[in-house]
Amino acid sequence: MLLAVDVGNSHTVSGVFRKNKLIAKWRLKSDRDRTADELAIRYHSLFQLADIQLKSITGFVLASVVPTLTTAWLSYVDRYLAAYLVTGPVIVSHTTKTTVRIDLPSPAEVGADRIVNVEAACEILDPPLIVIDFGTAITFDCVTAGRCYVGGAILPGISISLDALSARTARLPRVAIDQPLDSAIGTTTVDAIRSGLLNGFGGMVDRMVERLAPELAPVPGSVSILGTGGMASVIAPYCSCLEHVDTDLTLKGLFSIHRRLCE
């Protein structure tokens, strides 16, 4: 089995693959102070609940944008998994050999999660394509028809915007936005905030794709658009550009990279 871990700024998404099937998945908060032993306590309990034996995990792959947690995970692997791994742990970075070439002046600036996402997307759709990841930040990652990653755009995420709205105003509450809207015109403060966020971010996504796509391919409609991340399913109904939504895209990309490098 393969343990795949994607450490983001807000959440860590991890999953276990048996052969090519994702058999368990967890989404936990990314605590930057967590130690290797604390990771062991938490994840070994999750393994037990999912009826997964530690010794059955023979592969490990990590994408992380939080350096302190990268160190903690490597320490965890060395202490608790090394005896069972068939090959060494795979840590994704800009130097990792993938099928997508990074065509940027400073490849080291590209987050590991973005590298994994475009790799996975190119296995699902033919480039040119844009991957939109709805996480702590909303990232737009652009891949040419020749499978070159050429950059994209980064915007504050929905949760960041909602936190700022609540923190910087005296009477506006923090609201849940995972319920569908009945109308664009909010008749209560809560509905007005939800409409602003959902319709606003949906429109923003459409506008960004409208600007980015022609630079990838001059033919209208020839660029595929794929959404992923924790908020992708929430925003998808409020934008018209998303052709595909795959919330497991990053885990699938980690699996593909590990398979290509280690099998």
N, C-alpha and C positions, 0 to 999 in steps of 0.2 A: 504494500500500500504506500501511497505518497501523501505526505502532509504538505499542503500548500498554504502559505501565509502571506497575506497582503496587509502591511502595517500602514495605515493612513494617519493623518493628523488627528482625526476625531475618533475613528473606529478601526479595529483590526478585524478583518474578515479572513477566516481560515476554513479549510475544508480538507477532507480525506477522500482520496480517489482509490477505488479498487479496480485495477486494470484501467479502463478509460471511463469509468462511471463515478460521478460524485455521489458518495454514499452518506456524507454528513457535512454540515456546514454550520458555522457559528459566527455571530457578529457581536463583538465586545468593544467596550470603550478602550481607547489607547491611553493607558496610564504610563506616562513617561518615566515614572520612578519604579516601575515594576522590575523585580529581579528575576533571575533565572529560576530560583526556587519557587517564587510566587507564580511564575508561568507554569511550572510543573504541577503545583497544587491545583491550579484552575483547569488546565488542559487535561491532566490525567483524570480528573473527575468527569470532564466532558467525554473523554474516550470511554470511560466506564459506562456512562449513561447510554452511549451509542453502541455498546458491546464491541468496542475496538480494543484489542490487546496492544500494549505498547510495543512488544517485540515484533508485531506484524508490520510496523511502519519501517519500511526499508529505503525510503527516499524522502528527501526534504528539499523544498525550494521556497525562497523568501524574496519578496519585493517590499522594500521599506523606505519611507521618506522621513523616518524619525531615527536619527543616529543612535540615541541612547537605547532604543528598543531593538535596533539591529544588534547592538552589542549583547543585550540581554538574551535575545533569541539564539545567537551563536553560542553563548555560554550554556544555554539550556540544551542545545543540540549536543554539544561536547560532553555534557555531564550525563544526559539521560537517553540520548538516541544513538550516539556514535557507534555503540556496540552492535546495533542492528542494521545500520545503513550499508547498502551494497556499494554505493559510491558516496563521495563527500557531499556536503550540503552545497546547493546551488544558490548563490546570492546574485540576483539580477542587478545589473548596472549598465551604463552606457557601453561598457566593454564586452558585454555578453554577446555571443554570436547568435544572431537571429536572422530571419529571412527578410527583415525590413532594415534598410540602411539608413542611419541617421545622417542627414545632410544638413548640418548646422555648424556655425562657426565654433560653438562651445558645446559639444555633445554631453559633457559632464553635467551641464545644467538640467538635462532632461530627467525628470523623476522616473524612478523604476516602474511605478504603476503605469505611466504613460507608455513606456516601452512595451510593457506586457499587453496593454490594451490594444495597441495597434497590431501587434503580432497576432493576437487572438482574432481581431476583426478581419485580418486578411485571410484567415482560414475559413471564415464564414461568408464573406463578401469579396467580390473582385474590386480591387482599387481602380480608380481613385475613390477615396472615401474619407469621411470625417467621423471620428469617434468623439462623442460628447459624454463626459463623465460628470455626473451630478453628485459631487461629494462636498467636502468642506469648502472647496473651490469648485467652480464649474470650468472644466477644461475642454477645449476644442483642439483635437489633434488631427493633423492633415497628412494624408499619405497619397503620393502621386501614383499614376498608372504604372510607373516603373518601380513601385514598392520602395520609394524613398520617403522617409519621415522628414517633413520640411518645416515643422513648427505648428503654430496655431494661436490660440488666445486663452487667457485665463481671466476669470471674473469671480467676484465674491459669491459664495454659495448661498443657497436659500436660508439655511439656518443662521449663517452669519448676519444676513440682512434682517432676519426676524429678531435676532438677539439685539442688534443695534437699534431697531425700531422700538423695542420694549425698554431698553436701557436708557435711551436718550429722550424719551417722552414721559410725561408725568401720568397720563391717564390711558395710554394704549397698552392693552394686555398682550402677553405672549399667547398665541393661539395655535391650535393644531390645524394643519393644512391638508391632512390626508382624507378629508371628506369632499365629495364632488360638490361643485357649485350649482345652485339652482338658477342663479342670475348673475350677470356681470355687475349689476347695480346692487351693492350691498345695502340692506335696510337696517343693519345693526353695525356697530363698530367692528365686531368680530368678523362678520361677513364681508365688510368693506376691506379689512386687512387681508383676508383670504383671497378675495377677488384681485386685489392689487398684486399680491405675491404670485398667485397662480397664473393669471392672465398676463401679468407684467413679465414674469420670467419666461412664460411660453412665447410671448411676442419677441422678447430679447433673443431667445434661441433662434427663432425663425430669421430674425434680422441678421444675426451673426453668420448663419449659414448662407444667407443671401449674399453677404459680402465675401465670404471665404471661398465658396464653391467655384465662382468664375476664375479664381486664380489657380485652381487645381485643374480645371478642364473647361474649355470655352463652350462646349456643347451643353445647353441647359438640360438638367435632369440626368446627367451622366455620372454624377457624384453620389455614391451611396452614403446614407446617414444612419449611424448606429448609436443608440443611447445606452448607458450603463450607470451604475452607481446607485446608492441608496434611495435617491429622490427621482430616479428616472421614470418609474411607473407613475409617480404622482404628477409630474409635469407633462408627460407624454400626451394626455388628452387636450392640453392647452396650447400645443404647437402643431403645426402642420408638416414639418419637415422630417420628423422621425419615422423612418421606414421600419426599423427593427429596434427592439428593446431586449437586452440580455443582461440581467442583474448579476449573472455568474461569469461575466466575460473575463474579469481579471483572474479568477481562479482557473478558468479554462486556459487562459494564456500561460499561466504558471505551469500548468500540467504539460502543455505543448512544448514549452521551452525545456523543461526537465527531460521529457521524453526524447527530444531531439539531441540533447547534449549527453545523455546518460544511457541511452538504450541502443 
